[in-house]
Amino acid sequence: MFTPIPVEVLAYEPEVVGLDLLHKTKFTKLRHVEPIPDLARVSEGTAKLEMMLDAVIQVTHLNLSCGVVLSCAVM
């Protein structure tokens, strides 16, 4: 049995860019990708953020339609 351990990974921007490129090669048959320009990276990041927000909205609507009440504390 494994015990989950909370981990925080810190990385500088160049390291993140390199890891993103490596991650993209995992799903391509050619195992070859080119670095993308800054505007394309912004577009790609925006698309990922939009997908995550859509998932949050979907879960929120589902919870509200089932009558789940979420309590919020104002600080």
C-alpha positions as CSV (number, residue, x, y, z in Angstrom):
1,M,0.0,0.0,0.0
2,F,1.3,3.5,-0.9
3,T,0.9,6.6,1.2
4,P,0.4,9.8,-0.9
5,I,3.0,12.5,-0.2
6,P,2.2,16.1,-1.1
7,V,4.9,17.4,-3.6
8,E,5.4,20.9,-5.0
9,V,7.5,21.2,-8.1
10,L,9.2,24.5,-8.8
11,A,10.6,25.2,-12.3
12,Y,11.8,28.2,-14.2
13,E,10.2,29.2,-17.5
14,P,12.9,27.6,-19.8
15,E,12.6,24.3,-17.9
16,V,8.8,24.4,-18.4
17,V,9.2,25.0,-22.1
18,G,11.6,22.1,-22.4
19,L,9.3,19.8,-20.5
20,D,6.3,20.8,-22.6
21,L,8.2,19.9,-25.7
22,L,9.2,16.5,-24.3
23,H,5.6,15.9,-23.3
24,K,4.4,16.6,-26.8
25,T,6.8,14.0,-28.3
26,K,5.1,11.3,-26.2
27,F,2.0,11.4,-28.4
28,T,3.6,11.8,-31.8
29,K,4.8,8.9,-34.0
30,L,7.7,10.9,-35.4
31,R,9.0,11.7,-31.9
32,H,10.0,15.1,-33.3
33,V,8.5,18.5,-32.5
34,E,9.6,22.1,-33.1
35,P,9.5,24.8,-30.5
36,I,6.5,27.0,-31.0
37,P,6.4,30.8,-31.1
38,D,5.3,32.8,-28.1
39,L,1.9,33.7,-29.5
40,A,1.2,30.0,-30.3
41,R,2.1,29.2,-26.7
42,V,-0.3,31.8,-25.4
43,S,-3.0,30.4,-27.6
44,E,-2.3,26.8,-26.5
45,G,-2.3,27.8,-22.8
46,T,-5.6,29.7,-23.3
47,A,-7.2,26.7,-24.8
48,K,-6.1,24.5,-21.9
49,L,-7.4,27.0,-19.4
50,E,-10.7,27.2,-21.3
51,M,-11.1,23.4,-21.1
52,M,-10.4,23.5,-17.3
53,L,-12.9,26.3,-16.8
54,D,-15.5,24.4,-18.8
55,A,-15.0,21.4,-16.5
56,V,-15.5,23.5,-13.4
57,I,-18.6,25.1,-14.9
58,Q,-20.0,21.7,-15.8
59,V,-19.4,20.3,-12.3
60,T,-20.9,23.4,-10.7
61,H,-24.0,23.1,-12.8
62,L,-24.3,19.4,-12.0
63,N,-24.0,20.1,-8.3
64,L,-26.5,22.9,-8.4
65,S,-29.0,20.8,-10.4
66,C,-28.7,18.0,-7.8
67,G,-29.4,20.4,-5.0
68,V,-25.9,20.3,-3.5
69,V,-25.3,23.5,-1.5
70,L,-21.8,24.7,-1.2
71,S,-21.0,26.9,1.8
72,C,-18.6,29.8,1.2
73,A,-16.9,31.8,3.9
74,V,-16.2,35.5,3.3
75,M,-12.9,36.5,4.5
